[in-house]
Amino acid sequence: MIRAALLEVPGAMELIGRGIYTALPDELPATLANGHAVVAGDPPAGAAAALRLCGHGCSVTLVVHADARRAGIAPEVRAALRGRADVSVRFGMELTWAAGIERLEALVLRHVASGRIEVCNADALFVVSNNPGGEPA
């Protein structure tokens, strides 16, 4: 998912800065301590962000639209992700809804191939990009 696509996810714009972030900040939100973060965006940048986040005491779900063969994540990074019990990688998934009252509380994910829907509790969503400006190239 690219940053511009976040505009199309119902509920997301209302929660920007209140659990949804369009980049990984230098200082992570305090709500992540012992919480759950979801990372979406360009797969290589998302994988790097997931590894950084799991080092801060939270569990992480990396949502990748592409299937595992086409994600473009380097083999050594994949191995590092597999070696972490606190990281889950969900290939072939996309964000379809963001929900929360005062802050982000949950995300609805859809399996691209089957259309199956899953709900994921989340304290934060980080939409990351390989492009330093955060927008697609």
Number of C-alpha atoms within 10 A of each C-alpha: 22 18 20 13 11 22 12 13 16 13 17 23 14 18 20 16 14 19 23 24 18 20 18 19 9 6 6 12 13 8 13 19 14 13 16 23 26 27 29 29 27 24 25 19 18 26 27 17 22 28 18 12 22 21 12 13 13 18 22 27 22 25 26 25 22 18 14 14 8 12 15 13 18 11 9 9 14 16 11 13 20 13 10 14 10 18 23 16 19 18 19 18 25 22 25 19 17 24 18 17 9 10 17 23 19 19 24 16 20 19 17 16 9 9 11 10 15 13 14 16 15 24 24 27 30 23 26 27 25 16 11 10 9 16 13 14 9
